[in-house]
Amino acid sequence: MDSSSLKVSLQWLISILVLVIFFSITYISATQPKMLPKLSVLGRTKLLRESSTTFLESNSQDFQSFYYNQTLDHFNYRPESYTTFQQRYVMNFKYWGGANSSAPIFAYLGAEGDLDYEMPVIGFLTDNAYQFKALLVYIGHRYYRESVPFGSRVEALRNTSIRGYFKSAQALADYAVAY
């Protein structure tokens, strides 16, 4: 076999492989429930539907949920910008040495997903909390699970005037307000 025919055979093989992968992905995505893409170091996606039991419910003795009033729009000064919604944060006091011991606070700024699904896989915080006697604080990302402005996520994303507040700049400003 000469090099030109080997090259053509290899190109055909690669083309067929690409087509098989493409159609496999297309078939899988058509038959699976809708997924919400998530940019994450973990490289996984989240289901839009909610599970019956969450991580927080199964570990409720260590974690406590709280809410605070969050401003809807941090960058405009129109009257509707001052609308607030309940932003969720979760605290774990299990390892904390207390305020008088100068113990640190480890904060997790929610990625593009639900805290209940992320807390079990955030090993760095819990792995080091015992050694440092740290308080663990997890702050939810806006538009996920219980931190959704105007009620349901579906309704908030359907309304184009509200969807504009679902931006990373707004989420970063949320975290700045939390501190």
C-alpha positions in Angstrom: 0.0 0.0 0.0 1.5 3.3 -1.0 1.4 6.4 1.2 -1.4 8.2 -0.8 -3.8 5.3 -0.6 -3.0 5.0 3.1 -3.7 8.7 3.6 -7.1 8.4 1.8 -8.0 5.3 3.9 -7.1 7.2 7.0 -9.2 10.2 6.0 -12.2 7.9 5.3 -11.8 6.2 8.6 -11.7 9.6 10.5 -14.7 10.8 8.5 -16.7 7.7 9.4 -15.7 8.0 13.1 -16.7 11.6 13.2 -20.1 10.8 11.7 -20.7 7.9 14.2 -19.8 10.2 17.1 -22.1 13.0 15.8 -25.1 10.7 15.3 -24.5 9.0 18.6 -24.5 12.4 20.4 -27.6 13.5 18.4 -29.5 10.4 19.3 -28.5 10.5 23.0 -29.4 14.2 23.3 -32.8 13.6 21.6 -33.7 10.7 23.9 -32.3 12.1 27.2 -34.1 14.7 29.4 -33.2 18.3 28.8 -29.9 19.2 30.3 -28.7 22.6 31.3 -25.1 23.2 30.2 -22.8 24.1 33.1 -19.3 25.4 32.8 -17.5 23.6 35.6 -14.1 22.1 36.4 -16.1 19.0 37.0 -17.3 19.0 33.4 -20.8 17.8 34.1 -24.3 19.0 33.3 -27.3 19.5 35.5 -30.8 18.2 34.9 -33.5 20.8 34.8 -35.9 18.6 36.8 -35.4 18.4 40.6 -34.7 15.2 42.5 -36.9 14.0 45.3 -34.1 14.0 48.0 -31.3 16.6 48.0 -27.9 16.4 49.6 -28.9 19.1 52.1 -31.9 17.2 53.3 -29.9 14.0 53.8 -27.1 15.9 55.7 -29.3 18.5 57.5 -27.5 18.1 60.8 -24.3 19.7 59.4 -25.9 22.3 57.0 -28.3 25.1 57.6 -29.9 27.2 54.9 -30.5 30.9 55.2 -31.8 33.6 52.8 -31.1 37.3 52.4 -32.7 40.0 50.3 -30.6 40.4 47.1 -30.9 43.3 44.7 -32.1 42.3 41.3 -30.0 44.8 39.3 -26.7 46.1 40.6 -25.8 48.3 37.7 -28.9 50.4 36.9 -30.7 52.9 39.0 -34.2 52.6 37.7 -37.0 51.9 40.2 -37.4 48.3 39.1 -33.7 47.7 39.7 -34.2 47.9 43.4 -36.6 44.9 43.4 -35.2 42.2 45.6 -35.4 38.4 45.7 -34.4 35.8 48.3 -30.8 34.5 47.7 -29.9 31.3 49.4 -26.8 30.6 51.3 -25.9 27.5 53.3 -23.6 27.3 56.3 -21.8 24.4 57.9 -20.6 25.0 61.5 -19.4 21.5 62.1 -15.6 22.3 62.1 -15.8 26.0 63.0 -13.6 27.1 65.9 -15.7 30.1 66.7 -15.5 33.8 66.2 -13.1 34.4 69.1 -10.6 31.8 67.8 -9.8 33.8 64.6 -10.9 30.8 62.6 -11.2 31.4 58.9 -14.4 31.4 56.8 -14.2 29.3 53.6 -16.7 30.5 51.0 -17.9 28.8 47.9 -19.4 31.1 45.4 -22.0 29.0 43.6 -21.2 27.9 40.1 -23.8 27.7 37.4 -25.8 25.1 39.3 -27.8 24.1 42.3 -25.9 24.1 45.7 -27.6 20.8 46.7 -25.8 19.0 43.8 -22.5 20.9 44.2 -21.9 20.6 47.9 -21.1 16.9 47.9 -18.4 17.3 45.3 -16.6 20.3 46.6 -13.9 18.4 48.4 -11.4 21.2 48.9 -13.5 23.1 51.4 -14.6 20.2 53.6 -11.2 18.5 53.3 -9.5 21.6 54.8 -12.1 22.8 57.2 -11.2 20.4 60.0 -7.5 21.4 59.9 -8.2 25.1 59.9 -11.4 25.0 62.1 -13.1 26.9 59.4 -16.7 28.0 58.9 -18.1 26.8 55.6 -20.3 29.1 53.6 -21.9 28.2 50.3 -23.6 31.1 48.4 -26.1 30.1 45.7 -26.0 31.4 42.1 -28.9 33.5 41.0 -31.6 31.8 38.9 -30.7 28.3 40.4 -33.0 26.3 42.7 -34.1 28.5 45.5 -32.4 31.8 44.4 -34.7 32.6 41.5 -36.2 36.1 41.1 -39.9 36.2 40.4 -40.8 32.7 41.5 -40.0 29.9 39.1 -37.0 29.6 36.9 -39.1 28.7 33.9 -41.1 31.9 34.3 -38.0 34.0 34.9 -36.3 32.7 31.8 -39.4 33.0 29.6 -39.8 36.7 30.4 -37.2 38.6 28.3 -37.1 41.6 30.5 -36.3 39.5 33.5 -33.9 37.1 31.7 -31.5 40.1 31.2 -30.6 39.8 34.9 -29.2 36.3 34.4 -25.7 37.4 33.8 -22.3 36.5 35.3 -21.7 40.2 36.1 -24.9 40.3 38.2 -23.9 37.1 39.9 -20.4 38.4 40.8 -22.0 41.6 42.2 -24.3 39.3 44.3 -21.3 37.8 45.9 -19.8 41.2 46.6 -23.0 42.2 48.4 -22.9 39.0 50.4 -19.6 40.0 52.0 
